[in-house]
Amino acid sequence: MNDYKALRTFLMAAEKRNFAQVARELDMTPAAVTRAIAALEADLGVQLFVRTTRQVSLTTDGAIFAAQIQPAMETLESARRDVMNAHKSDEGRLRISAPTWLGKTFLPTIISGFKELYPKISFEVVLSDGMVNIVNDDYDLAIRISSQPSDKFTIWRKICAIPRILVAAPGSRCAGLGHPGELTPEECLAYSGESRRESWVLSDGGSSVTISAGRAFSANSGEILADMAADGAGVALLPGFHIAEHLRTGRLVHVFKGWAPQDLWLTLYYPPYQALPPRIAAFSKFFEQQILSVVIPVH
């Protein structure tokens, strides 16, 4: 980093036009500043400053050099800060991908609580219900509700199981059925990241039934599916906590209570770190503690 320090000293001298002031701000001696500038001039083979007993001023070559390296030095300084902050638990940026509904409902409170503990950490949150490329899209972590991850190039941390239940509007035909096999494909509202059909494999603990969903309607938003079901469009299969308010107010009812699919998992995904950076580890622990106190499965 000697070249970096020499260039940083040069740029500050170019701005201050006073070697003594540069020395004070960089905690150097005036002689050390003079030597650093002289060594840089010798390395470049040009004179960067005109020195008199009263002032220091840039030469034409010095002014051109300062203008050309300033943007690069700003970029280097930013990268240097990011790398240093990455190894601190109380500073830096966290870029997070989160499911839309969870991001709107729980994440603001969790982030606000975390920032009370770590006010110097900044956040960038992107809401998406689909899977993301956590490496190419430059995320520090992604929060997902999904089946067991199969991506071998990321690491993940399972927080808790997320049971799903079948729901429909009270008084609808679907709410009056006794067996899920009586449902028609048109009545089954599918969740799909690409708005395609899906298969529900339901079990009552002994036997199982597979139902094709999404022939008439599919969406990549649990909120839309819950609203469609509440409007009498059919049956939706959704995480219990997701539609807890609909159940509480009676807009939806739990149907086929003895039948359920395999649980999903609330999971934190990470890029392939050798070890989690401290700020990411700190947020992950805080997120897990907070989310487990509010995400109560509804059966």
Secondary structure by P-SEA (a helix, b strand, c coil): caaaaaaaaaaaaaaaccaaaaaaaacccaaaaaaaaaaaaaaacccccccccccccccaaaaaaaaaaaaaaaaaaaaaaaaaacccccbbbbbbbbcaaaaaccaaaaaaaaaaacccbbbbbbbbccccccccccccbbbbbccccccccbbbbbcbbbbbbbbbcccccccccccccccccccbbbbccccbbbbbbcccccbbbbbbcccccccccaaaaaaaaaaccbbbbcccccaaaaaaaccccccccccccccccccccccccccccaaaaaaaaaaaaaaaacccccc
